[in-house]
Amino acid sequence: MKKILCILLTSILLWAIAAGAVMAVNDAADLSYRLQLEVTDEGGVASNVFKIGDRICIKLSLIYTGTGKAPVHGLQGRFRFDPYVIQCMSIKEKNNISAKDMDGHVAFVYLDMTGQGKNDSMLSNLGEIEFVAKNNGTVDLYADDFIITNRDASARYIDDSEMVTLVIGTGVKDVTKELLQNDIAAAEKMLAGCTITDQSNPQIYYPDFWITTKTEKTFKDAIEFAIAIYQKANATPEEIETAITDLAIAVKVFENAKIIGPRRWSDDDYSGSDSSSGVSSAVTVNASVKAGNGKIHPDFVIQKCRINTSCSIRVIPDEGYETEYIYVNGERFAGSDLFTIPNVERDTTVSVVFCRTPPFTDITPKDWFYVSVRYAWNNELFKGTSDTEFSPSLNMTRAMLATVLYRMDGQPEVNSSSVFVDVKDGMWYTDAVAWANESTIVKGYGSGIFAPDDMITREQMAVMLHRYAQGKGLIANESTYRLNFSDTSHISDFAFEAMTWAVENGLIQGNTSTTVNPLGKATRAE
């Protein structure tokens, strides 16, 4: 009898230890992942350029970046693509994760029904999708709304910022009614799946969202205009192109106007303290706006969260504005309309800053240069090449960069006329070039030649930036930094110090991991 009791007690003790270990694993504070997209041709070779008719193979994975471990109890998310440019042919589902083509995105869903969860190694392959290149165009592949849930239904942090851009055929969409029809169908589908209400809190919870009746009407008007052009028998290519552009802008406005619901927590989450330790288990997150031009959604102004869990902030920019920065306890982060703090350890103060949305239709928030363009335009360092175009791929001229630096310096009064014979009075760059020469930022080619319309090279750009920084006293000590590029020998002698400084300080990066391309022409985006 004593032996049986010992066995029972030992079993109970082992069970308790195991349960405690599972609890500790499930409650790991840093559970974070990074989405990875792998694109290859049908031969398995990595590529992002395809001809019409080529097969495109894509694998999605979530790469673990945290420090804890925990079983996966649920997963959902969407992989986005443009069905006009590439067509989904087949999906290989992996690790019991369901994947379904939804005409414009592939939806991934997994739900554990055992209550035990599944090892998160399952996330190393969410699924494999095969596409065929269908039409000329450039298509951005990215994912959004990815959520991994713990045993208690709380969500983990996922960095889904990776995007892959594919170039199909010429890379330029043919302006056709087929393209317009495709865009109309996608817009109508977006609207059909929305809850429309003017209630401030319609009991809709993250990640679901709603839109207001005003947003609905604005989007409907844009769709109806596009339909009218599509149904017009003699619509010109210009009219079709305008309808496509206007509808794309309306889609962007619609996406920014979505009101994503707050996270749903149970009352137990706000019990205030852990009875076993006497330590408070709830923290408060206060959010506010700095300098106006938007607001915090009412449900997110003051939130109570469990300590060491994530917390999201929903912000609503005014029309014509977007979220520029979000400060969390004074630390600055890139802004987004739904910002998630991965791990709230204490009472937290959030401050949001808005800025004007650039009016340019040839850039998108997914572009690597978007934040820089937005900053330069908001601070009047750059203007567009037209009211609606920034022309990021257009080569930069010597006069353009001189003008940007002149504006950065506050456009001081110029005390002398230009010393360059090819810089005429009254040009848009005249004062800027004269100032740059006075400030020893530019010296010209000799013989009184500045060549304002010459395309500036990357090394020339570095030299002008370096001289500007020197004039401001921003370069204190001689650098011992060494460039590690295979084409370093191509850098001109006059530019070597400046290129080294620019790379060291992150102003210039290599065009590839091994080349810095000093003689290449600098683009406006660069």
CORQUIBEL-V386987 format. One line per field, one symbol per residue. burial: + if it has 16 or more other ideal C-beta (glycine too) atoms within 10 Angstrom, else -. A space follows every 10 residues. Layout:
burial: ???
//
This chain:
burial: ---------- ---------- ----+++--- +++++-+-+- -------+-+ ---+-+++++ ++-+-+---+ ++++++++++ ++++++++-- +--++-+-+- +--+++-+-+ -+----++-+ -++-+++++- +++++++++- +++-++-+++ +--+++++-+ --+--++++- --+-+-+-++ -+++-++--+ ---+------ ---+-++-++ +---++-++- -++--++-++ ----+---++ ++++--++-+ +-++-+++++ +++-+---+- ---------- +++-+-+-+- --+++++--+ +-+-+++-++ +++++++--- ++++-+-+-- ----+-++++ ++++---+-+ +++++-++-+ +++---+--+ --++-++--- -+-+-----+ -+-+++++++ +++++++-+- ---+---+-+ --+-----++ +++++++-+- ++-+-----+ -+--++++++ +++++++++- ---------- ----+-++-- +---++++++ +++---++-- -----+++-+ ++++++
//
